[in-house]
Amino acid sequence: MQTAPPVVLVIEDDALVADMLRTMLSRAGYTVEIAADGVTGLARIAAGGVDLVLLDLLLPEINGLELCQRVRERESDVYLPIIVLTGQVRADQRQAAFAAGADDFLTKPFEREELLARVQVWVRARQRMQALHARLLHEQEQLRRSQRLEALGQLAGGVAHDFNNLLTVITGFSELVLQRLGATDPPRSYLEEITKAGERASALTRQLLAFSRRQVLEPEVLDLNAVVTDAEQMLRRVIDDAVELHTHLSPDLWPVKADRGQIDQVILNLAVNARDAMPRGGRLTIETANVELDESYAQRHAPVRPGSYVRLTASDTGMGMTPDVQAHIFEPFFTTKAAGKGTGLGLATVYGIVKQSGGYIWVYSEPEHGTTFKIYLPRELEGAPAATSAPARPRSAPGGTETILVVEDDPQIRALVRGVLDASGYTVLEAQRGDEAIRLGEEHADPIHLLLTDVVLPGMSGRDLAHQLAARHPELRALFMSGYTDQVVVEQGLVEPRAPFLQKPFTPEGLRRKLREVLDPAPPQPPSSP
């Protein structure tokens, strides 16, 4: 696209000099405007669009020095180049001009080549400053958006934590009652609906935790081509028949390290978003590619770091988005859909998963011209992609006869856990606080095989409690539980890395299975060959 020529404003009361400058600069490709006095010149500068000022010092109404000072008082004109043209050659005039804010000083008469050279230098300097200023404003806006999303993420994580405690009680007791009802008992259908609602609420909290980057991740080395290929059949069921699905997968794609289930969720959410943007049908294209992001790209897309990435792109031919909508699409609960048509968590979940996986996501869209999401995941340099296979159906976990000390300050969760453990054959000790648990440990002479404790307790952490009890009961193993994820509690130093952890909300079956996982010793490893 052709750019408009730079605008030079000549503020000169001598008509002959002004006409000479107009001719000289016009032939060199500049747009020239003339102001015969300081008042007119100030008004034209204030209107904007001037790239350089050629200023005589001796002017009617307002002299050149005062005009310089007034221009520099305006924040928008701080970087507007001003070249003083004067027939006065006194040193004090030159010093006064620079002190007032002039950028350059040229004495009449001057050579044409010298004037054009100086104009060219200062116009280019102005253009560079404008580009830097625009980039600074862009980066500031990106920083504000990032900070806003970070604050929303912290809030979402806290809400999800508290909600998970409530869901543990709701879904846990519902399942316990269901286990005691026959298939034809009238209350069974009501409890099944309660359980389904609890499962849907659990899915919402997982999305909140994904946005806040606090969900449990199990990263592995992945081939994104294989992930996309495996997801194609599912995506074709999700999108309408009127939407065509195309994939373009780059050969020799670099591996990435991410959670397979979470990347599946990213692809699914982007596909659903594209489907909803094409109610009359269209085309969804998913692509992969190896890319190198250089320093120049990183500077334009803060906070991207230069390096090797695998790009996952999802493009649709839908209705597109305005800039105002794009500014909010990754915020939780933001949606442009009608009431009841969406939670506003789909793209927020995508954003959180990508960020927690060490990647970046950018959106490109224009109204009526579709939308493209580009996700950049860091190239993984070690290891090979794991082979994909269908997950095995979990078997019902057995009970046990060990002694378990349950420490939980929420009485409803404590009652639920006790009910599950009693029904599973365990001997149960329970405490509400850490000091109560320590007293129980001192009074109990027989072995305590496992400590099941919340991470945060009144007066002490679950980690400190486990250390103190181990001095009295060296056979003790510990299983920590929390409404937060293991990543968060590890980062905050509340539990040790790789410590056994149970995420709330959990089901009775999930609790039983995790207990056996911690209590049963791992099978011995075969000796390594020399």
Secondary structure, DSSP 8 states (H G I E B T S, - for coil): ------EEEEE-S-HHHHHHHHHHHHHTT-EEEEESSHHHHHHHHHHS---EEEEESS-SSS-HHHHHHHHHHSGGGTT--EEEEES---HHHHHHHHHHT-SEEEESS--HHHHHHHHHHHHHHHHHHHHHHHHHHHHHHHHHHHHHHHHHHHHHHHHHHHHHHHHHHHHHHHHHHHHHS-TT-THHHHHHHHHHHHHHHHHHHHHHHHHTT-S---EEEE-HHHHHHHHHHHHHHHS-TTEEEEEEE-TT---EEEEHHHHHHHHHHHHHHHHHT-TT-EEEEEEEEEEEE-HHHHHHSTT--SEEEEEEEEEE-S----HHHHTTTTSTT---S-TTS--S-HHHHHHHHHHHTT-EEEEEE-TTS-EEEEEEEEB--SS-------------------EEEEE-S-HHHHHHHHHHHHHTT-EEEEESSHHHHHHHHHH--S---EEEEESEETTEEHHHHHHHHHHH-TT-EEEEEESS-HHHHHHTTSS-TT--EEESS--HHHHHHHHHHHHS----------
